Structure formats: C-alpha cells, structure tokens
Amino acid sequence: NLNFGNNHPPRLSQPTVIATAPELKLVATAGAAGTNDQFNVNVEMGSPSNVANDVYGVAFDIAFDATLFNPANSSFQFVQGQLGTPGTDLLTMSRIDWNNGIIHAAAVRKDGIAQNVSGTIGSFTARVIGNVPVSSTAIFSINGFEGVNASGNSVQFSPVNDTVSIIAGTTGISTVSTTDIKLYPNPTKDVLKISGAH
C-alpha cells in the first residue's frame, strides 16, 4: 500500500479536460453478464491515432457499483505494455475500496524516461455476484485522473466511461413429479430413452 492513506495537500482544482487530448478510457470485454460471469474492464491510454505522448506517471480512480461484484474473485492490476512493466521499470499501486465502490490506482516509471502510450495499461477483473436480484446497468467511470511527464508537468487526458448490462438470473432445482418422466423401452438393451414434460 506504499503511502496510501497518508495526508497529502488537496488538489487545488479538478484536472482540465481537453476534447482533443488522448483518451483515458474504460473498455469492458462484455456488453452483458449474468450471475457468476466474469469479464474485464480494461484501462486504455491513448490510441494509434491519438497517442498519449511523454507520459511518466498516471493516477486515477474507477467508480463502480460494488454491490454487483464478488470481492473474493475481483481484482485490479496494471499490465505490461507501452507504459512499462510492473515491478521492473514501473512502480504501481492499486487499492479497491469495496465500501465505496472505488478503485484507486497509480503507476509511475522508475527510470526517468517518459513513454508514448497507445494501449492497455491496466485491467479490472470483475466477477458478478451469484444472486443478482434485479437486472441493471453497471456503470464504470474514470475520475480523479492526473498524468505527468518526466518533468512533473501535467499530461492531459479525455475520459471515456463504459457500461455492462448485468442480467438477473434464477438458479435452483425444480421439483418434478414422477408421472412427468417416461423411461422407455422397458426392458432395454443398448439405449434408454427419457422424456419429460419440461
């Protein structure tokens, strides 16, 4: 957790969002998911047509509805890519606040060399709970983002959020009457056929 939770001076203002700035976007690997389904929400920085130039570090929060996901089977991690390799030339920190539905994440290079980035930098693996009571839409939004270059100057981003439809499901075993099931032929040698009302 490094120094997470220590007191830091408050940010004087929210980051400026510039429409032409490279995107810092969330991209879900599924459009819909049911009970116990697992999918990823990838954090992508820049694109081939709008590269995030001169990035040395980035910090952001991802807000989501924590009541829809299983904490034991969900996690966030930074991934190897153009920003760097976690544990090698990239120092990373992430923490999921399940009480408030927020992922706090930050990554900074360790070698003094900024990178040009257009690709995935991290991923939230989310597993839907096993008893979704009502179908709903899970909104994943990126907030509180800040990028810096090697000189400590701001790198601007344009945020893009994503959603996943969460489908409520029913599980269980229904009771079947023995009069609803037919086994034939009786007696049988090779093949037993089963038919039922359902």
N, C-alpha and C positions, 0 to 999 in steps of 0.2 A: 504494500500500500504506500510505499515511499513516504511522502509527507502529506498524504490525503487527510483532511480534517484539520490541518494546522490553519491558523489565522493568516489571511492574506489581505492586502488592501483591496477594497472593492473596485471593480471596473468602473471608470468614470462614465462610460456611455456604452450602449449596445453597439456591436460591430455594424459598420456601414455595409449595406447590401447593394452591390452594383450589378445591374442586369447583365452586363457583358462579361462579368467575372466568371472564371471557371466554376463549374458546379461542384458542390459537395453534396452528393445525393445518396439517398437510400433506395436500394433496389431489392425488392422481395423476389425470391426464387419461385414463389407460388402466388397465384391470384386468389386462390381459395384453399382452405384447410379445414379438416374436420377434427373430431376428438382424437387425441393422441398423435395427430400428424406432426411431423417435424419439417421445418423449412428454414432457410437462411434469409436474413436481411443484410445485404452487403452494403458497405460504405464505399462509395466510389468517388474519387477525386479527379477532377478534370475529365477530358475526353480527347480522342485523337484530333478533333477539330478545334478544341479549346483547352490546351494543356495548361495545367497549373504550374507556372514557372517559378523557379527559385524558392522551393519550399524546404524549410529546415525543420519545422515543427508544426503540429496542429493539435488543437484541443476542441472537444465538442461534447454535447450531451445528446442522447437519443431518448425521447419520451415515448412511452408505450403503456398500454393497459395491462398491468402486471397480473390482474385477476384472471386473464385468459391463458396464462402460460405457467408451466411447471418449473419452479426454480431449480429442482434437482436435475433436470435434463435440459436446461437452457444456459447458454454462456456467451460471452463476448471475447473475441481475441483479434489482435492485429495479425495480418498475414504478410508473408514475404511478397514483395513487389517493388515497384519503382521507387517508393519512399524509402525502402530499406528492408533489412532482415531483422526481425525482433530478436534481441539477445546478442546480435553481432554488431551491427552499426546503427541500431535503432533501439532507444530506450522507450519502453511502453508502460502505461499504467491504465488499468480499467477497473471499474467497480460498478456492480449492479445494485442499485437501491430499490429493493423489491417493495418496500413500504410506499414509495412514491412513484414507482414505475419510471425510473430514470437510469440510464447507463451513462456514467461519467467516464470519458476516455481521453487519453493524451498520448502523443508519440513525438519524440524529438530525436534527431540524428545525433551521433556521438563523435563524429569525425570532422565537424566544421565545414562539411561540403553539402550545400543545398542541392536538391534534386528537382528535375522537371517530371511531373507526375500526370499520368492519364490511365487510371486503372483502379482496381480494388485495393483498399488499404486495410480493411477490417471486416469482420462479419459477426453478426449476432445470430447464433443458432437458437431457434425458438421451438419448443415443443408445446403444443396445445394441451390444456388440461383434459382429463378423461371424462369430465362431466359438464360440458358447456350447456348451461340451462337454456339459452336463447341465442339464435343466430345473430351475429353482429359484425361490425367492421372494425378491425384492429388498425388503428392509425399509428404509424411510426413517423415521428417528426424529429428533425435535427435542429438543435437550438444551441445557443451559447457558444458558437464556434469562433475560433480565432486561429489564424495561421500566421507564421512568422518566417522571415528569411534568415540567413546566417548572420545578418547584421542586427537582428531583432526588430526590423521593420515589419509592419503588417502585410500579409498576403490576403487579398480579398477573395471571397467565395460567394457564390449564389446558391442558396439552399434549395434542395428538392426533396420532398417527402414521398412516402408511398403508403399504400393500404393493402390489407389482405382480408378477404371475406372469411369469417370464422363460422362454420356451419355446425349448428347444434345437432347432436346425434343421440339416438337411443341405443342402449345396449341392454342385453338381458336374454333370458331364455323363456320362451312362451310355453305354456302347458298345452300338450296335445293329447286329445282323447285317443285311446287305443282303437276306437271304431273309425278314426280318421286315417289310419295307416293300414295298407294292404301289402302283404308279402306273398309273392307267388313265383313260380308254381310251387306247390307243396304236395309231395316231396320234390326236391330239386337235386340235380347232379352237378352242373357246372355254373349256371347263372341263377342268381336270386334277384328278382325284380322287386323294387319297393316303390310304392306310390302313396301320395298323401293328399289331403285336402288343401294344403298350403302351397 
